[in-house]
């Protein structure tokens, strides 16, 4: 397992970590234009967040084939930090040659697709249809290189479940959680009664899971703003506040304490897209109790999945396009999955026997390829996310935070959110 996954206390964009690796501008398997290699040595920067599975060893392969480019990998603390940096600099200079964009704010980035370089023709068609369609603008230009998708299972501490007198094997846990969100929270109540501790890592992870199962959340394709009138959003908020908050260790994720708690047993479950596996193993490398069950409340859900983009005003656009193509090719997607659990979006990778046979030693040798493939098949809805999605959802998460922290009660915090949305 990759033990260099995103660690607690990672700095924000202003203090990005950087690893310089000599790699080349035109490599096999990437689909880029090998004749477009610039003269002389160049430096390419790649900006990501969390853990994309782009280890030194992975980039070294590119280096071995192409000796004239230095790649500097900058990693932001989390998606929100990367978003702020991206929109502050897009079209103005100063972005990395290759910029990662997270799905929750990708629609916002697509408003400025003319500021992004088009992917080479020979890479088109290798992603899942919906993944590629989301990165294709109104002029038919593909401007995003799909990295991963985020089908979700339930990660859990088998040792803590066993100590609580609950099923701890994968099949038993899958049966335990087989049902709707009320059932999931009923189990959380049982765990808290047995242990005196919360079962869930964060209340807003539950909100994220519920919202990602809605077809329409805050807006509709015709431009209608339904954020404050959508009964599904109101129901989700009320369920999280009333039932998830009492069973959650934290209001949200990504704090130093949240990272530390993966090892200290403060909570026992996390709703887990594939990319979360690397986050857990990287922050609790000595813990032996983590496992993953082939189940998700209320069916299936996809959380996350990103794209690589190439700003059109970069100094080495052709070389950057080639690097982005190479990093998202099926072979590299499989390596990233092995490194960090980032589940492939490439059709060839998804159909590979290697993926089907993939196991994860850290998660008790769980058949993660099989489990996440099953979870991907269970996804029936991809929420409509326009350019306003991120700010509406972020504001709703803040409403949950206020209740969790005792700053406002349930009704007052909802009304604060309504006022914020109406002011957007």
TISE-775768 format. One record per residue (C-alpha): residue number from 1; residue in three letters; x, y, z. Coordinates in steps of 0.25 Angstrom, whole numbers, plus 2048, in hexadecimal, padded with zeros to 3 digits. Last residue first. Layout:
BEGIN
num;residu;xx;yy;zz
NUM;ALA;X;Y;Z
...
! end
This chain:
BEGIN
num;residu;xx;yy;zz
424;UNK;799;88B;7F0
423;UNK;791;893;7FA
422;UNK;785;889;7F9
421;UNK;78F;87E;7FC
420;UNK;794;885;808
419;UNK;786;888;80D
418;UNK;782;879;80C
417;UNK;78E;875;813
416;UNK;78B;87E;81F
415;UNK;77D;878;81F
414;UNK;783;86A;820
413;UNK;78C;86E;82B
412;UNK;780;875;833
411;UNK;778;868;831
410;UNK;782;85E;836
409;UNK;788;867;841
408;UNK;794;870;83F
407;UNK;7A2;871;845
406;UNK;7A1;863;84C
405;UNK;7AD;85E;844
404;UNK;7A5;853;83D
403;UNK;79A;85D;83A
402;UNK;7A4;866;834
401;UNK;7AB;85B;82C
400;UNK;79E;857;826
399;UNK;79C;865;820
398;UNK;7AA;865;81B
397;UNK;7A7;858;813
396;UNK;79B;860;80D
395;UNK;7A4;86B;809
394;UNK;7AE;862;803
393;UNK;7A2;85B;7FB
392;UNK;79D;869;7F6
391;UNK;7AB;86E;7F2
390;UNK;7AF;861;7EB
389;UNK;7A3;85F;7E4
388;UNK;7A2;86D;7DD
387;UNK;7AA;869;7D1
386;UNK;7A0;85E;7CE
385;UNK;79F;850;7D4
384;UNK;794;846;7D0
383;UNK;796;83A;7D9
382;UNK;79B;82D;7D2
381;UNK;790;823;7D6
380;UNK;790;814;7D5
379;UNK;79D;810;7DC
378;UNK;79C;801;7DF
377;UNK;7A5;7FD;7D4
376;UNK;7B0;806;7DA
375;UNK;7AE;7FF;7E7
374;UNK;7B0;7F2;7E1
373;UNK;7BD;7F6;7DA
372;UNK;7C1;7FC;7E7
371;UNK;7BF;7EE;7EE
370;UNK;7C6;7E6;7E3
369;UNK;7D2;7EF;7E2
368;UNK;7D2;7F1;7F1
367;UNK;7D3;7E2;7F4
366;UNK;7D7;7E4;803
365;UNK;7E4;7DF;807
364;UNK;7E2;7E4;815
363;UNK;7E0;7F3;811
362;UNK;7EF;7F5;811
361;UNK;7F2;7E9;807
360;UNK;7E9;7EF;7FD
359;UNK;7E4;7E5;7F2
358;UNK;7E3;7E7;7E3
357;UNK;7DE;7DB;7DB
356;UNK;7D3;7E2;7D3
355;UNK;7DD;7EE;7D1
354;UNK;7E7;7E4;7CB
353;UNK;7DD;7DD;7C3
352;UNK;7DB;7EA;7BB
351;UNK;7CD;7F0;7B7
350;UNK;7CE;7FC;7C0
349;UNK;7DC;7FF;7BB
348;UNK;7D8;7FF;7AC
347;UNK;7CB;807;7AF
346;UNK;7D4;812;7B6
345;UNK;7CD;818;7C2
344;UNK;7D6;811;7CC
343;UNK;7D4;810;7DB
342;UNK;7DE;818;7E3
341;UNK;7E2;80E;7EE
340;UNK;7EF;816;7F1
339;UNK;7FB;80E;7EC
338;UNK;7F4;802;7E5
337;UNK;7E9;80B;7DF
336;UNK;7F4;815;7DA
335;UNK;7FB;809;7D4
334;UNK;7EE;805;7CD
333;UNK;7EC;813;7C8
332;UNK;7FA;813;7C3
331;UNK;7F8;807;7BA
330;UNK;7EA;80C;7B5
329;UNK;7F0;81A;7B1
328;UNK;7ED;825;7BA
327;UNK;7FB;829;7BE
326;UNK;7FF;827;7AF
325;UNK;7F5;830;7AA
324;UNK;7F8;83B;7B4
323;UNK;807;83A;7B1
322;UNK;804;83B;7A2
321;UNK;7FB;847;7A4
320;UNK;806;84E;7AD
319;UNK;810;84C;7A2
318;UNK;807;852;798
317;UNK;804;85E;7A1
316;UNK;812;862;7A5
315;UNK;811;870;7AA
314;UNK;803;86F;7AF
313;UNK;7F8;879;7A9
312;UNK;7EF;86D;7A5
311;UNK;7EE;868;7B3
310;UNK;7EF;859;7B3
309;UNK;7E4;851;7BA
308;UNK;7E5;844;7C3
307;UNK;7D8;83F;7C7
306;UNK;7D2;83A;7D4
305;UNK;7C9;830;7DA
304;UNK;7C1;833;7E6
303;UNK;7B6;82B;7EE
302;UNK;7AE;821;7E6
301;UNK;7A2;81A;7ED
300;UNK;79B;80D;7ED
299;UNK;78F;807;7F4
298;UNK;788;80E;800
297;UNK;794;80D;809
296;UNK;7A0;807;802
295;UNK;7A5;7F8;802
294;UNK;7B1;7F0;7FE
293;UNK;7B8;7F1;80B
292;UNK;7C6;7F7;80E
291;UNK;7D0;7F3;818
290;UNK;7D9;7FB;823
289;UNK;7DE;7F3;82F
288;UNK;7ED;7F3;82D
287;UNK;7F1;801;831
286;UNK;800;804;82F
285;UNK;7FE;80C;822
284;UNK;7F3;815;828
283;UNK;7F4;822;820
282;UNK;7F9;81C;813
281;UNK;7F0;810;814
280;UNK;7E4;819;816
279;UNK;7E7;823;80B
278;UNK;7EB;818;801
277;UNK;7DD;811;803
276;UNK;7D6;81E;802
275;UNK;7D9;81E;7F3
274;UNK;7D0;812;7F1
273;UNK;7C4;819;7F6
272;UNK;7C1;816;805
271;UNK;7B6;81A;80F
270;UNK;7BE;819;81B
269;UNK;7BC;810;827
268;UNK;7C1;80D;835
267;UNK;7C4;81A;83C
266;UNK;7CD;81F;847
265;UNK;7D6;813;844
264;UNK;7E4;819;846
263;UNK;7E9;817;838
262;UNK;7DE;81D;82F
261;UNK;7DD;827;83A
260;UNK;7EA;82E;836
259;UNK;7E4;833;829
258;UNK;7D8;838;82F
257;UNK;7E0;83F;83A
256;UNK;7E8;846;82F
255;UNK;7DB;84B;828
254;UNK;7D8;845;81A
253;UNK;7CA;841;81D
252;UNK;7BD;847;822
251;UNK;7B4;848;82E
250;UNK;7BD;83F;836
249;UNK;7BB;832;83F
248;UNK;7AE;82F;839
247;UNK;7A2;827;83F
246;UNK;79B;833;846
245;UNK;79D;83B;839
244;UNK;797;830;830
243;UNK;789;82F;836
242;UNK;783;83D;837
241;UNK;78D;846;82F
240;UNK;78F;83C;824
239;UNK;780;838;823
238;UNK;77C;847;823
237;UNK;786;84A;818
236;UNK;782;83F;810
235;UNK;773;842;811
234;UNK;776;850;80D
233;UNK;77E;84C;801
232;UNK;773;842;7FD
231;UNK;768;84C;7FF
230;UNK;76F;856;7F4
229;UNK;76A;864;7F7
228;UNK;777;86A;7FD
227;UNK;780;865;7F2
226;UNK;776;864;7E6
225;UNK;77C;86F;7DD
224;UNK;777;86D;7CF
223;UNK;781;86D;7C4
222;UNK;77B;864;7BB
221;UNK;784;859;7BF
220;UNK;77F;85A;7CD
219;UNK;786;860;7DA
218;UNK;789;85C;7E8
217;UNK;788;84D;7E8
216;UNK;782;846;7DC
215;UNK;784;837;7DA
214;UNK;787;834;7E8
213;UNK;790;829;7ED
212;UNK;79C;832;7EF
211;UNK;794;83A;7F8
210;UNK;792;82F;802
209;UNK;7A1;82B;802
208;UNK;7A6;839;803
207;UNK;79C;83B;80F
206;UNK;7A2;82F;816
205;UNK;7B0;834;814
204;UNK;7AB;841;81A
203;UNK;7A8;83A;827
202;UNK;7B6;835;828
201;UNK;7BE;828;82C
200;UNK;7B2;820;82F
199;UNK;7B1;816;83B
198;UNK;7B1;820;846
197;UNK;7B5;81B;854
196;UNK;7AE;816;860
195;UNK;7B1;808;85C
194;UNK;7A5;7FF;85C
193;UNK;79B;80B;85B
192;UNK;7A3;812;851
191;UNK;7A4;806;848
190;UNK;795;803;849
189;UNK;792;812;845
188;UNK;79C;811;839
187;UNK;794;804;835
186;UNK;787;80C;835
185;UNK;78F;817;82D
184;UNK;791;80D;822
183;UNK;783;808;823
182;UNK;77E;816;821
181;UNK;787;818;816
180;UNK;781;80D;80E
179;UNK;784;7FE;80E
178;UNK;78F;7F4;80E
177;UNK;798;7F9;819
176;UNK;798;7EC;822
175;UNK;798;7E3;816
174;UNK;7A4;7EA;811
173;UNK;7AA;7E9;81F
172;UNK;7A8;7DA;81F
171;UNK;7AE;7D8;812
170;UNK;7BA;7E0;815
169;UNK;7BD;7D9;822
168;UNK;7BB;7E2;82F
167;UNK;7AC;7DF;833
166;UNK;7A9;7E7;840
165;UNK;7AD;7E4;84F
164;UNK;7B3;7F2;851
163;UNK;7C1;7EB;852
162;UNK;7BF;7E5;844
161;UNK;7BB;7F2;83E
160;UNK;7C7;7F8;843
159;UNK;7D0;7EE;83E
158;UNK;7C9;7EE;830
157;UNK;7CC;7FD;82F
156;UNK;7C3;801;823
155;UNK;7C4;806;815
154;UNK;7B6;806;80F
153;UNK;7B5;806;7FF
152;UNK;7B5;811;7F6
151;UNK;7B7;813;7E7
150;UNK;7C1;81F;7E5
149;UNK;7C5;820;7D6
148;UNK;7D4;823;7D2
147;UNK;7DD;82B;7C9
146;UNK;7D5;830;7BD
145;UNK;7DD;839;7B4
144;UNK;7D5;846;7B2
143;UNK;7D4;850;7A7
142;UNK;7CD;848;79C
141;UNK;7C8;852;792
140;UNK;7BA;84F;78C
139;UNK;7B7;85E;78B
138;UNK;7AD;85D;796
137;UNK;7B8;858;79F
136;UNK;7BD;849;7A2
135;UNK;7C1;846;7B0
134;UNK;7B4;841;7B5
133;UNK;7B2;839;7A8
132;UNK;7C0;832;7AB
131;UNK;7BB;82C;7B9
130;UNK;7AD;829;7B4
129;UNK;7B2;821;7A9
128;UNK;7BC;819;7B1
127;UNK;7CA;81D;7AC
126;UNK;7D2;818;7A0
125;UNK;7CA;820;796
124;UNK;7D3;82B;793
123;UNK;7E2;828;796
122;UNK;7E6;829;787
121;UNK;7DF;836;784
120;UNK;7E9;83E;78E
119;UNK;7E3;845;799
118;UNK;7DF;853;797
117;UNK;7E6;85E;79F
116;UNK;7DF;866;7AA
115;UNK;7DB;875;7AA
114;UNK;7D0;872;7A0
113;UNK;7CA;869;7AA
112;UNK;7C7;874;7B4
111;UNK;7B9;870;7B8
110;UNK;7BF;862;7B8
109;UNK;7C6;866;7C5
108;UNK;7B8;868;7CC
107;UNK;7B4;85A;7C7
106;UNK;7C1;855;7CD
105;UNK;7BE;85A;7DB
104;UNK;7B8;84D;7E1
103;UNK;7C0;844;7D8
102;UNK;7CD;849;7DD
101;UNK;7D7;850;7D4
100;UNK;7E6;84C;7D2
99;UNK;7EF;856;7CB
98;UNK;7FA;852;7C1
97;UNK;804;85E;7BD
96;UNK;801;864;7CB
95;UNK;7FA;871;7CC
94;UNK;802;87E;7CD
93;UNK;7FB;885;7C1
92;UNK;7EF;88E;7C1
91;UNK;7E5;884;7B9
90;UNK;7E3;87C;7C5
89;UNK;7EA;882;7D1
88;UNK;7E0;885;7DC
87;UNK;7D7;87A;7D7
86;UNK;7E2;86F;7D8
85;UNK;7E7;874;7E6
84;UNK;7DA;874;7EC
83;UNK;7D6;866;7E6
82;UNK;7E3;860;7EB
81;UNK;7E0;864;7F9
80;UNK;7D2;85F;7F9
79;UNK;7D7;851;7F3
78;UNK;7E1;84E;7FF
77;UNK;7EE;851;805
76;UNK;7F4;855;7F7
75;UNK;7FE;84C;7F0
74;UNK;809;851;7E7
73;UNK;811;848;7DE
72;UNK;81D;84E;7D7
71;UNK;820;847;7CA
70;UNK;82D;849;7C3
69;UNK;82E;846;7B4
68;UNK;839;842;7AB
67;UNK;83B;833;7AF
66;UNK;82F;82C;7A9
65;UNK;82D;81D;7AA
64;UNK;833;81C;7B8
63;UNK;82D;829;7BD
62;UNK;81F;824;7BA
61;UNK;821;818;7C2
60;UNK;827;821;7CD
59;UNK;819;827;7CE
58;UNK;813;81A;7D3
57;UNK;81F;818;7DC
56;UNK;81E;826;7E2
55;UNK;80F;823;7E5
54;UNK;803;828;7DE
53;UNK;7F9;821;7E5
52;UNK;7EF;82D;7E4
51;UNK;7F0;830;7F3
50;UNK;7E9;83C;7F9
49;UNK;7EC;847;7EF
48;UNK;7F2;848;7E2
47;UNK;7FB;852;7DA
46;UNK;805;84D;7D0
45;UNK;811;856;7CC
44;UNK;819;855;7BF
43;UNK;827;859;7BE
42;UNK;82E;859;7B0
41;UNK;83B;854;7AA
40;UNK;83F;857;79C
39;UNK;836;858;790
38;UNK;827;857;792
37;UNK;821;849;78F
36;UNK;815;84B;785
35;UNK;819;83F;77D
34;UNK;815;835;788
33;UNK;807;83A;787
32;UNK;800;834;794
31;UNK;7F9;827;795
30;UNK;7FF;824;7A2
29;UNK;804;815;7A1
28;UNK;811;819;79C
27;UNK;818;825;7A1
26;UNK;81A;833;79C
25;UNK;81E;83E;7A5
24;UNK;827;837;7AE
23;UNK;829;835;7BD
22;UNK;833;83A;7C7
21;UNK;82C;83B;7D5
20;UNK;82B;847;7DE
19;UNK;822;844;7EA
18;UNK;81A;850;7EF
17;UNK;812;852;7FB
16;UNK;808;85E;7FB
15;UNK;809;869;805
14;UNK;800;874;7FF
13;UNK;7F7;869;7FA
12;UNK;7F4;864;807
11;UNK;7FD;85C;810
10;UNK;7FC;84D;814
9;UNK;7F9;84B;822
8;UNK;7F5;83D;821
7;UNK;7FC;835;816
6;UNK;7F7;833;808
5;UNK;7FC;825;804
4;UNK;80B;822;806
3;UNK;808;814;80B
2;UNK;804;80E;7FE
1;UNK;800;800;800
! end
